Amino acid sequence: MRVAVVGATGLIGGALVAALADRGDVPLPVSRGGDTVRGVTGVAWDPADGPPPPEVVQVDAVVNLAGAGIGAARWTDDRKRVIRESRIQTTDALVQALGSGTAGVLVNASAAGYYGTGEETVDETSPAGDDFLAEVCTSWEAAAVAAEQRSVRVVLLRTGIVLASDGGALHDPLPPLGVSQLTLFRLGLGGPFGGGRQWQPWIHIADVVGAILLALDDDSLRGPLNLSAPAPVRQREFASALGRVLHRPAFVPTPGFALRILLGEMSTLALDGQRMLPAALQARGYDFRFTDLEAALRDLLA
């Protein structure tokens, strides 16, 4: 299978390129710089410059993971515009190009933020939320689903908090501190965010890749696909598990009011969450490699 991976230089993109190559597929990494990814020569495409090069859609499948990092900077009006447009502009351009391409499937990124935040359990049949991230995800998914009018199967990856050894939520710097959650714990300064009751729908990077491969291979799979382990945890449970794995204390909370002052609306990333379940993956019989949070963390960090 020939698979174009748009956003291939990111955490998930790099892991997916490697997995595709390992199983004998032909990945085509696509990024603004045309970088070589995991030893595979890439193609350059900046959506701001126009449609993708023809080779991006002259493939069997396209996986679109592109988008500006939601936690990279405080959510000013300009930053929110970048977050939204970087996703929808890329997806719109890909969908338009698919009309003259050979790809039969588009696997498009989305996020757990589609559901908003709250205590209730959500699965793929649950309605969208009404906050900023939910609005972004709703518009993003709508742009991708337009590919169905071109006889392209579309799968939407509503991805939770991705755990990995070389990037992702554990390693990303926390603005404005400039240090990661992992660093804080290793310094003995780790603990829950706010009261720690918010849900965290986590998933190991190996299962993210496994789910995407399933989406590519299963011709009957279409629509939303929640990418999270079957057992979401509250943030205080996440902090405790991380502390045990690192043999560090986990009782230094970051006060919610301080995060709201420092981060503004963006504080929702730390203080709110979703009790999201991967119902569609389970219905397909997907065999999760990691269903226990502490085991996942030990695999990545111990």
C-alpha positions as CSV (number, residue, x, y, z in Angstrom):
1,M,0.0,0.0,0.0
2,R,1.3,3.5,-0.9
3,V,0.4,5.9,1.9
4,A,1.0,9.6,2.0
5,V,1.5,10.8,5.6
6,V,0.9,14.6,5.8
7,G,2.5,16.0,8.9
8,A,5.0,13.3,8.9
9,T,7.6,15.1,11.0
10,G,5.3,15.1,14.1
11,L,5.3,12.5,16.8
12,I,2.5,10.3,15.4
13,G,3.6,10.9,11.8
14,G,7.2,9.7,12.4
15,A,6.0,6.6,14.2
16,L,3.5,5.8,11.5
17,V,6.1,6.2,8.7
18,A,8.3,3.7,10.5
19,A,5.5,1.2,11.0
20,L,4.3,1.4,7.4
21,A,7.9,0.8,6.2
22,D,8.4,-2.1,8.6
23,R,5.4,-4.0,7.3
24,G,6.3,-3.5,3.7
25,D,4.1,-0.6,2.7
26,V,5.4,2.4,0.9
27,P,5.1,5.6,3.0
28,L,5.4,9.0,1.5
29,P,6.3,11.6,4.2
30,V,4.9,15.0,3.5
31,S,5.9,18.2,5.4
32,R,6.6,21.8,4.8
33,G,10.3,21.2,4.5
34,G,10.2,17.9,2.6
35,D,12.2,16.3,5.4
36,T,13.5,12.7,5.3
37,V,11.5,10.8,8.0
38,R,12.8,7.6,9.6
39,G,15.1,7.2,6.5
40,V,12.3,7.7,4.0
41,T,12.7,10.6,1.6
42,G,9.9,13.1,1.9
43,V,8.0,15.6,-0.3
44,A,7.7,19.3,0.5
45,W,4.2,20.9,0.6
46,D,3.2,24.1,2.3
47,P,-0.7,24.5,2.1
48,A,-0.3,28.3,2.1
49,D,1.4,28.0,-1.3
50,G,-1.4,26.1,-3.0
51,P,-2.5,22.5,-3.8
52,P,-0.3,19.6,-2.9
53,P,2.1,18.1,-5.4
54,P,0.4,15.4,-7.6
55,E,2.4,12.6,-6.0
56,V,0.7,13.3,-2.6
57,V,-2.7,12.1,-3.9
58,Q,-1.4,9.5,-6.4
59,V,-1.3,6.9,-3.7
60,D,-3.7,4.3,-2.2
61,A,-4.3,6.3,1.0
62,V,-3.7,9.6,2.7
63,V,-3.2,10.1,6.4
64,N,-3.5,13.8,7.4
65,L,-2.0,14.6,10.7
66,A,-1.1,18.3,10.0
67,G,-1.9,21.1,12.4
68,A,-0.3,23.7,14.6
69,G,0.3,22.5,18.2
70,I,-2.6,23.4,20.5
71,G,-0.3,23.6,23.5
72,A,2.6,25.4,22.0
73,A,1.6,29.0,22.9
74,R,-1.1,30.9,24.8
75,W,-4.4,31.2,23.0
76,T,-4.4,34.7,21.8
77,D,-6.9,35.5,19.0
78,D,-4.1,35.2,16.5
79,R,-3.0,31.9,17.9
80,K,-6.5,30.5,17.8
81,R,-6.8,31.5,14.2
82,V,-3.5,29.7,13.4
83,I,-4.7,26.5,15.2
84,R,-7.9,26.5,13.3
85,E,-6.7,27.5,9.8
86,S,-3.6,25.2,9.9
87,R,-6.0,22.3,10.2
88,I,-8.8,23.3,7.9
89,Q,-6.8,24.9,5.2
90,T,-4.6,21.7,4.8
91,T,-7.7,19.4,4.9
92,D,-9.6,21.5,2.4
93,A,-6.6,21.5,0.0
94,L,-6.2,17.7,0.3
95,V,-9.9,17.0,-0.3
96,Q,-9.9,19.2,-3.4
97,A,-6.8,17.3,-4.7
98,L,-8.3,13.9,-4.0
99,G,-10.7,14.5,-6.8
100,S,-7.9,14.0,-9.3
101,G,-6.0,11.4,-7.3
102,T,-6.1,7.7,-6.8
103,A,-6.4,7.5,-3.0
104,G,-9.4,5.5,-1.8
105,V,-9.2,6.5,1.9
106,L,-8.5,9.6,3.9
107,V,-7.6,9.0,7.6
108,N,-7.8,12.5,9.1
109,A,-6.7,13.7,12.5
110,S,-9.2,15.1,15.0
111,A,-9.1,15.2,18.8
112,A,-10.9,14.2,22.0
113,G,-11.6,17.9,22.3
114,Y,-14.5,17.3,19.9
115,Y,-16.6,16.3,22.8
116,G,-15.9,19.4,24.9
117,T,-15.2,18.6,28.6
118,G,-17.2,17.0,31.4
119,E,-17.8,14.0,33.6
120,E,-20.1,12.0,31.4
121,T,-18.8,9.0,29.4
122,V,-18.5,9.7,25.7
123,D,-18.1,7.5,22.7
124,E,-18.3,8.0,18.9
125,T,-22.1,8.5,19.1
126,S,-21.9,11.4,21.6
127,P,-22.5,15.0,20.4
128,A,-19.9,17.6,20.0
129,G,-19.1,20.1,22.7
130,D,-19.4,23.9,22.4
131,D,-16.0,25.3,23.4
132,F,-13.1,26.4,21.2
133,L,-11.5,23.0,20.7
134,A,-14.8,21.4,20.0
135,E,-15.6,24.0,17.3
136,V,-12.2,23.5,15.7
137,C,-12.7,19.7,15.7
138,T,-16.2,20.0,14.3
139,S,-15.1,22.2,11.4
140,W,-12.0,20.1,10.8
141,E,-14.0,16.9,10.6
142,A,-16.5,18.5,8.3
143,A,-13.7,19.5,5.9
144,A,-12.5,15.9,5.8
145,V,-15.9,14.3,5.4
146,A,-16.3,16.3,2.2
147,A,-14.0,13.8,0.6
148,E,-16.8,11.3,0.7
149,Q,-18.4,13.2,-2.2
150,R,-15.3,12.0,-4.2
151,S,-15.9,8.4,-3.3
152,V,-13.2,8.4,-0.7
153,R,-13.7,6.5,2.6
154,V,-13.0,8.9,5.5
155,V,-11.9,7.9,9.0
156,L,-11.7,10.6,11.8
157,L,-9.1,10.1,14.5
158,R,-10.5,11.6,17.8
159,T,-7.2,11.2,19.6
160,G,-6.6,11.5,23.3
161,I,-3.4,12.2,25.2
162,V,-0.6,10.4,23.4
163,L,2.1,8.9,25.6
164,A,5.5,8.3,24.0
165,S,9.2,8.1,25.0
166,D,10.3,10.8,22.6
167,G,7.6,13.4,22.5
168,G,3.9,14.0,23.2
169,A,2.2,15.2,26.4
170,L,4.8,14.1,28.8
171,H,7.6,15.9,27.0
172,D,6.0,19.1,25.7
173,P,7.1,22.2,27.6
174,L,4.3,23.7,29.7
175,P,4.0,27.4,28.9
176,P,5.0,29.7,30.4
177,L,7.2,27.5,32.6
178,G,9.2,26.2,29.7
179,V,9.7,22.8,31.2
180,S,7.7,19.6,30.7
181,Q,5.6,17.7,33.1
182,L,8.2,14.9,33.0
183,T,10.9,17.3,34.0
184,L,8.9,18.6,36.9
185,F,8.3,15.1,38.2
186,R,12.0,14.2,37.9
187,L,12.8,17.3,39.9
188,G,10.4,16.1,42.6
189,L,8.0,18.9,41.8
190,G,5.3,16.8,40.2
191,G,1.6,16.5,41.1
192,P,-1.9,17.0,39.8
193,F,-3.1,20.0,37.9
194,G,-5.8,21.8,39.9
195,G,-8.0,19.4,41.9
196,G,-7.0,16.5,39.8
197,R,-10.5,15.3,39.2
198,Q,-10.5,15.9,35.4
199,W,-10.5,12.9,33.1
200,Q,-7.5,12.1,30.9
201,P,-8.2,9.8,27.9
202,W,-4.6,8.5,27.4
203,I,-3.2,6.2,24.8
204,H,0.2,4.7,24.1
205,I,1.9,5.6,20.8
206,A,2.0,2.0,19.8
207,D,-1.8,1.8,20.0
208,V,-2.2,5.1,18.1
209,V,-0.2,3.6,15.2
210,G,-2.0,0.3,15.5
211,A,-5.4,2.0,15.3
212,I,-4.3,4.0,12.2
213,L,-3.1,0.8,10.5
214,L,-6.5,-0.7,11.2
215,A,-8.2,2.3,9.8
216,L,-6.2,1.9,6.6
217,D,-6.7,-1.8,6.3
218,D,-10.4,-2.2,7.2
219,D,-12.5,-1.1,4.3
220,S,-15.7,-1.2,6.4
221,L,-14.3,1.3,8.9
222,R,-15.5,4.9,8.4
223,G,-16.4,7.9,10.4
224,P,-15.2,8.8,13.9
225,L,-12.7,6.6,15.8
226,N,-11.8,7.4,19.4
227,L,-8.1,6.8,20.0
228,S,-7.8,6.2,23.7
229,A,-7.2,3.3,26.0
230,P,-10.3,1.6,27.4
231,A,-9.6,2.9,30.9
232,P,-9.4,6.7,31.1
233,V,-8.2,8.0,34.5
234,R,-8.5,11.1,36.5
235,Q,-5.6,13.5,36.4
236,R,-4.6,12.8,40.0
237,E,-4.4,9.1,39.2
238,F,-2.3,9.9,36.2
239,A,0.1,12.0,38.4
240,S,0.3,9.2,41.0
241,A,1.1,6.6,38.4
242,L,3.8,8.8,36.9
243,G,5.3,9.4,40.3
244,R,5.5,5.6,41.0
245,V,7.1,4.9,37.7
246,L,9.7,7.6,38.2
247,H,10.1,6.9,41.9
248,R,9.3,10.5,42.7
249,P,6.7,12.2,44.8
250,A,3.5,13.3,43.2
251,F,1.9,15.6,45.8
252,V,2.9,19.1,44.6
253,P,-0.3,20.3,42.9
254,T,-0.3,23.1,40.4
255,P,-3.2,25.3,41.6
256,G,-6.0,25.7,39.1
257,F,-6.3,29.5,39.7
258,A,-2.6,29.9,38.9
259,L,-3.0,28.0,35.6
260,R,-6.0,30.1,34.7
261,I,-4.1,33.3,35.3
262,L,-1.0,32.2,33.4
263,L,-2.7,30.4,30.5
264,G,-6.1,32.0,30.2
265,E,-8.5,30.0,28.1
266,M,-5.7,27.5,27.2
267,S,-5.7,26.3,30.8
268,T,-8.6,24.0,29.8
269,L,-5.9,21.6,28.4
270,A,-4.7,21.0,31.9
271,L,-7.8,21.5,34.0
272,D,-10.5,19.8,31.9
273,G,-10.8,16.6,30.1
274,Q,-13.0,13.9,28.6
275,R,-14.1,10.5,29.9
276,M,-13.7,9.1,26.4
277,L,-14.1,5.4,25.5
278,P,-12.8,3.7,22.3
279,A,-16.1,2.0,21.5
280,A,-15.5,1.7,17.8
281,L,-12.1,0.1,18.2
282,Q,-13.5,-2.3,20.7
283,A,-16.4,-3.2,18.5
284,R,-13.8,-4.1,15.8
285,G,-11.9,-6.3,18.2
286,Y,-8.8,-4.2,18.3
287,D,-6.3,-5.7,20.6
288,F,-4.8,-2.9,22.7
289,R,-1.2,-3.4,23.6
290,F,-1.6,-1.2,26.7
291,T,-4.8,-0.9,28.7
292,D,-3.1,-0.2,32.1
293,L,-1.7,3.3,32.5
294,E,1.2,2.4,34.8
295,A,2.3,-0.5,32.5
296,A,2.3,2.0,29.6
297,L,4.3,4.5,31.5
298,R,6.8,1.9,32.6
299,D,7.2,0.7,29.0
300,L,8.0,4.3,27.9
301,L,10.0,5.6,30.8
302,A,11.4,2.9,33.1
